[in-house]
Amino acid sequence: MASLQLNLKSLGGPYCHHDASLPKQCPPKMGRIRCGATTPTRSYSITLLPGDGIGPEVISVAKGVLSLAGSLEGIEFGFQEMPMGGAALDLTGVPLPDETLSAARQSDAVLLGAIGGYKWDNNEKHLKPETGLLQLREGLKVFANLRPATVLPQLVDASTLKKEVAEGVDLMVVRELTGGIYFGKPRGFSSNQNGEEIGFNTEIYATSEIDRIARVAFETARKRHRKLCSVDKANVLEASMLWRRRVTAIALEYPDVELTHMYVDNAAMQLVRNPKQFDTIVTNNIFGDILSDEASMITGSIGMLPSASLGEKGPGLFEPIHGSAPDIAGQDKANPLATVLSAAMLLKYGLGEKNAAERIEAAVLDTLNRGFRTGDIYSDGNTLVGCKQMGEEVLKSVESEVLATI
Ligand SMILES: NC(=O)c1ccc[n+]([C@@H]2O[C@H](COP(=O)([O-])OP(=O)(O)OC[C@H]3O[C@@H](n4cnc5c(N)ncnc54)[C@H](O)[C@@H]3O)[C@@H](O)[C@H]2O)c1
């Protein structure tokens, strides 16, 4: 905060440098200073993919929050909105148009809302919105999926676990996203020697695939509490035996991070028995798929959970873990906080802008502390708000943080 105070003082007096497209971010009366935006010193291009259902509603909120938090740290964003998923199918006939992928590739980071909906459910596989998402991940070569599961004190009652078990949980699952059994070959259908039909897949990992995800995980653990648990099934699977050997070898590069190993069946149990023992977990594609969903349910609120998918170079993909929620789309009922927190991950893990990310995280906590809740996280005694108002309250919290430091 010291540098921010310096900026405010050096600029002096009431001022506002905000983009005119963000009128709500500078409320008429917020005390002595209206807005703490500083002259931009860094600029980034962001591709926005609103997608379908509640996607456009939550992206609109996240865009405003990103702009404001960024401007307070001297960051300017150039946003480009592109069609994706069902919206792109309706417009162009494909779920991921070449123009969308190329815009995404050329930007510094990609923020996605959600894709899918009843309208396209019966489309052929290559014309499903979900196919566009897989193509996007592949096109951006994002092989590391980071999914935090944090039980916020304000929402501890939303967890299905006992309060004493859920309270204080703050873990991160790092899942390998582009290898393993989901992509391994051979795969397919055939018949065995009895003439019975069989379906088969291949769990396969190369050393380089394990090494790169292990490095992402160690780096992530370094930004957290320096504890990494690698989850595998090395007592049975050869691919897991190699996994364990390579993760152990990479650990030599990170002597400051404590590494442990756990079998996946035990990890599934430990996550509900004592989730607080975990800081950062690294695991393969299929185990990560299952464990990250299990971990997210400890928090009890799908509308609160962000994610990041990162590659070796190039832009990362940031998105809430929820889908397009067609049942509430267009009704101003969506919780935008998962997307707002995805924007915070974009700043922290995609652009290395930790301060701006922390502004957003603090503003989300402040908004919850002030009792604002969308329907999915509502409990008695709080104020029920829609998606738009939740966004406005987060913006006020970002503003008030600035005022609190003056
Ligand atoms: N990454 C993605 O874009 C993604 C992920 C999952 C599902 N989908 C797609 O979304 C569509 C709907 O899938 P689904 O119903 O299984 O999952 P969903 O996450 O869209 O919805 C599950 C339930 O959670 C609620 N919900 C979800 N997000 C919410 C939010 N932000 N605020 C308040 N409530 C919220 C919904 O109203 C619904 O009751 C499908 O077409 C599916 O393929 C997309």
The ligand as an SDF file (V2000), in Angstrom:
LIG
                    3D

 44 48  0  0  0  0  0  0  0  0999 V2000
  -16.6000  -24.2980  -18.4640 N   0  0  0  0  0  0  0  0  0  0  0  0
  -17.8440  -24.2080  -18.9150 C   0  0  0  0  0  0  0  0  0  0  0  0
  -18.1970  -23.3120  -19.6440 O   0  0  0  0  0  0  0  0  0  0  0  0
  -18.8380  -25.2290  -18.4570 C   0  0  0  0  0  0  0  0  0  0  0  0
  -18.6430  -25.9860  -17.2850 C   0  0  0  0  0  0  0  0  0  0  0  0
  -19.6540  -26.8340  -16.8730 C   0  0  0  0  0  0  0  0  0  0  0  0
  -20.8240  -26.9570  -17.6110 C   0  0  0  0  0  0  0  0  0  0  0  0
  -20.9480  -26.2360  -18.7660 N   0  0  0  0  0  0  0  0  0  0  0  0
  -22.2050  -26.2530  -19.5480 C   0  0  0  0  0  0  0  0  0  0  0  0
  -23.1690  -25.4550  -18.8640 O   0  0  0  0  0  0  0  0  0  0  0  0
  -24.4760  -25.9520  -19.1230 C   0  0  0  0  0  0  0  0  0  0  0  0
  -25.2020  -26.1860  -17.8070 C   0  0  0  0  0  0  0  0  0  0  0  0
  -24.5140  -27.1960  -17.0800 O   0  0  0  0  0  0  0  0  0  0  0  0
  -24.8480  -27.6170  -15.5900 P   0  0  0  0  0  0  0  0  0  0  0  0
  -26.2570  -27.2290  -15.2710 O   0  0  0  0  0  0  0  0  0  0  0  0
  -24.4330  -29.0170  -15.4200 O   0  0  0  0  0  0  0  0  0  0  0  0
  -23.8230  -26.7820  -14.6830 O   0  0  0  0  0  0  0  0  0  0  0  0
  -23.8830  -25.2520  -14.2120 P   0  0  0  0  0  0  0  0  0  0  0  0
  -22.6360  -24.9930  -13.4650 O   0  0  0  0  0  0  0  0  0  0  0  0
  -24.1630  -24.3800  -15.3620 O   0  0  0  0  0  0  0  0  0  0  0  0
  -25.1260  -25.1690  -13.2080 O   0  0  0  0  0  0  0  0  0  0  0  0
  -25.3040  -26.0450  -12.0850 C   0  0  0  0  0  0  0  0  0  0  0  0
  -26.2140  -25.3700  -11.0600 C   0  0  0  0  0  0  0  0  0  0  0  0
  -25.4780  -24.3290  -10.4000 O   0  0  0  0  0  0  0  0  0  0  0  0
  -26.1050  -23.0650  -10.6000 C   0  0  0  0  0  0  0  0  0  0  0  0
  -25.0630  -22.0820  -10.8760 N   0  0  0  0  0  0  0  0  0  0  0  0
  -23.9790  -22.2340  -11.6640 C   0  0  0  0  0  0  0  0  0  0  0  0
  -23.2490  -21.1390  -11.7060 N   0  0  0  0  0  0  0  0  0  0  0  0
  -23.8760  -20.2490  -10.9260 C   0  0  0  0  0  0  0  0  0  0  0  0
  -23.5960  -18.8840  -10.5710 C   0  0  0  0  0  0  0  0  0  0  0  0
  -22.5300  -18.2230  -11.0340 N   0  0  0  0  0  0  0  0  0  0  0  0
  -24.4750  -18.2560   -9.7640 N   0  0  0  0  0  0  0  0  0  0  0  0
  -25.5360  -18.8940   -9.2800 C   0  0  0  0  0  0  0  0  0  0  0  0
  -25.8480  -20.1670   -9.5700 N   0  0  0  0  0  0  0  0  0  0  0  0
  -25.0320  -20.8380  -10.3850 C   0  0  0  0  0  0  0  0  0  0  0  0
  -27.0400  -23.2310  -11.7900 C   0  0  0  0  0  0  0  0  0  0  0  0
  -28.1320  -22.3430  -11.7250 O   0  0  0  0  0  0  0  0  0  0  0  0
  -27.4520  -24.6860  -11.6750 C   0  0  0  0  0  0  0  0  0  0  0  0
  -28.5250  -24.8160  -10.7860 O   0  0  0  0  0  0  0  0  0  0  0  0
  -24.2810  -27.2210  -19.9450 C   0  0  0  0  0  0  0  0  0  0  0  0
  -24.4810  -26.9170  -21.2960 O   0  0  0  0  0  0  0  0  0  0  0  0
  -22.8220  -27.6110  -19.6800 C   0  0  0  0  0  0  0  0  0  0  0  0
  -22.2590  -28.3430  -20.7380 O   0  0  0  0  0  0  0  0  0  0  0  0
  -20.0120  -25.3690  -19.1950 C   0  0  0  0  0  0  0  0  0  0  0  0
  1  2  1  0
  2  3  2  0
  2  4  1  0
  4  5  1  0
  4 44  2  0
  5  6  2  0
  6  7  1  0
  7  8  2  0
  8  9  1  0
  8 44  1  0
  9 10  1  0
  9 42  1  0
 10 11  1  0
 11 12  1  0
 11 40  1  0
 12 13  1  0
 13 14  1  0
 14 15  2  0
 14 16  1  0
 14 17  1  0
 17 18  1  0
 18 19  2  0
 18 20  1  0
 18 21  1  0
 21 22  1  0
 22 23  1  0
 23 24  1  0
 23 38  1  0
 24 25  1  0
 25 26  1  0
 25 36  1  0
 26 27  1  0
 26 35  1  0
 27 28  2  0
 28 29  1  0
 29 30  1  0
 29 35  2  0
 30 31  1  0
 30 32  2  0
 32 33  1  0
 33 34  2  0
 34 35  1  0
 36 37  1  0
 36 38  1  0
 38 39  1  0
 40 41  1  0
 40 42  1  0
 42 43  1  0
M  CHG  2   8   1  16  -1
M  END
$$$$
